[in-house]
Amino acid sequence: MLDLVLAIAHHLLVFGLAIMLAMELAYLRADPVPLKRLSGLDAGYGAVAVLVLVVGVARIVWGAKGWAAYADNPFFWAKIATFTVIGLLSILPTVRFVQWGRAAKADPAFHPPAAALAGVATVVRIEVLLLLPLVGFAAAMARWPL
């Protein structure tokens, strides 16, 4: 039963990440950009990403399959690598959101430059696109050996 609960939690958290990225893209398109909401959403995104890792580790440690099922699974490692790349990419938007929040606090009329908004939106789109192979690796991982 614990394995089922952990699997459900893991999947719901990953879906939450996808939803949060979609919301970030929507906020980045808004005029004006809701910087407080964007920053809060990004903080939530970071927290959920940490929970994905915690629950994923719990699945490995206490789940039905155990570490042995994952250690030699190339799709597991591909999934971990993809998740890591997504996490590293998310640093740039987070830094920008913090900078913009500080600028807006100092000057309530502040609006992020269009080029900066476009650059951050591109990074978030890449994060979203990387969810596609991540999900594919997860499905292949669960069926290893193929």
Secondary structure, DSSP 8 states (H G I E B T S, - for coil): -HHHHHHHHHHHHHHHHHHHHHHHHHHHHSSS--HHHHHHHHHHHHHHHHHHHHHHHHHHHHSSS-THHHHT-HHHHHHHHHHHHHHHHTHHHHHHHHHHHHHHHH-TT----HHHHHHHHHHHHHHHHHHHHHHHHHHHHHT---
